[in-house]
C-alpha cells in the first residue's frame, strides 16, 4: 500500500489591522491531528485594536501549532502548519515534510500568499518590527504531540523571524527622543518624514494615533463577563497586571491626546424629565420598531448630532502637517464601550444622516458587538466625535480626554431626582450633568458653549427638536 505524498502548508500571522506588527493568541480552536477546511476559524487573536478570529486558507490536517495560548507573535510569523493534499500524518513518512532548501525554492518560484483580513491589502517590501524584549525570541513549537511519535526528529520548523534591527540608531533630536520615551514609542517603529530621515514630533503623534484605540472612559454598558485579569486580594501582596493589547494602546492614546491637544471642559446641569418620559413612551409604543432598543443614551446621541448639524465646525480635525483645520463632511459617532479586554470606541459611520430609528438600530448593534468582543478594527477607525456614558456607573460627571484626532467628546452623567425650580416652584425633577471636552486649537469657548447649550436645550424639550422616521 502506497502512501500519498503530503505537503506542508504554513499559515503565518496575518496583518489583522492597518500597520499592526504583532498579536496575542487568545485561544486555539484546533489541535494537531484535527482536519480543517478552507475558511475554518482556527484561533482567536488580540491586537492593539480588537479581538479577531483567524480563518485558515487551505484544507488539510493540522500538523503543528507553533505557539501556546497567551503568546505574542509578530505579523508574518508561522503559527500553524497543515498537511494538505494527502492522508493524515503517518509515522512512516518522515520524508513528507519538505526540506528547508526545497521550501525556500518553492517560495522563490511562487509569490507568497499573504493573508490580510482587515485593511487595504498586503504591505509590499520588507517590514520593520520592534525588537522583542526578552521572551519568545525564537518560537519553539508548543503543539500537543501526535499519538504516534515521529521516528526521527525533523528540523524544528522555525517561524519567520522579525527583521533584524541594524546597529543604525534612528535619527531624532533629543526632545523628540524624550517625547517618544514618555509616549512609550519605539523610534524604530516610526516612519520618519523629516529631512534625511529624521523623526519629528509630528511623526510620533501620527504613529501614536495610527496604532491607538482611543478609549476615554468606560461607558455604554458593562460587558457580560469581567475582564480576565489578576485579582488583588487585600493583605496578599502586590499584584502585577501585564499591559498589552487594547489596554496598552489605550494608555498610549491617552498620553498622546493629553500632551497634544489643549483640553477645555465645560459642564451644564440639565432637567431631563421630559427626555426620560419620552424614552418611556417610545419603549411602550414601539414607534421605532418592535425589537429596537431605546435608552436615554439614544436621545443624548441624537441631541449631539442635531447640535453638530447646527454647528458643523465642531466636527473637525487638526492637520498638523498642513497647519489646517479639517471640518469633516460626515459625523462618525464613537460610543466608548467597556469590554473584558479593555475600553474601546467603535463608531457609527455617517451617524448624522440617520433617523432616530436608524440610529437606535445602529447603536444596539454596536453595543451587542462590543459586548461579545467581536468589534472589527475597521469599526474603531475614522471616528470624529465621541460620547462616554459614565452615568451607567452612577458617576455624575468627569473631564473626558479626547480621542486622538477628534475635536470633542461628550460625557453623559447619571440621571438623578433632585430638587429643581420648575415653573416657579421647587419640585423633584430628573437631572443630569453633561460635560463637553474640546480641543481649544479647533474649538473656541463660544463654539463649545453653543454646542453644549444646544444639546442641553434639546434634552429639555426632546419632542420639539427631535424628529425620526
Protein Blocks (a to p, Z undefined) as FASTA:
>chain_A
ZZddddddddddddfbghiabdcdfbdcbdehiacdehiafbdcddfkbccddddfbdcd
dfbdcbdehiacdehiafbdcdehiacddfklmmlpccfklmmmmmmmpccddddfbdjb
dcedjddddddfkeombccdfbdcdfbdcfbdcddddddddddddfbdcdddfklmmmmm
mnopafklpccfbehhiacfklmmmmmmmmpccdfbgchiacfbdcddddddehiapadd
ddehjllmmmmmmmmmmmmmccddddddddfklmmmmmmmmmmnomnojklccdfklmmm
mmmmmmmmmmmmlmccddfklopacddfbdcdddddddfkbccddddehkllpcfklmmm
mmmmmmmmmmnopacfklmgoiabdcddfklnopabdcddddehiabdcddddddddddd
eehiacddddddddddddfklmcfklmmmmmmmmmmmmmmmmlmpccZZ
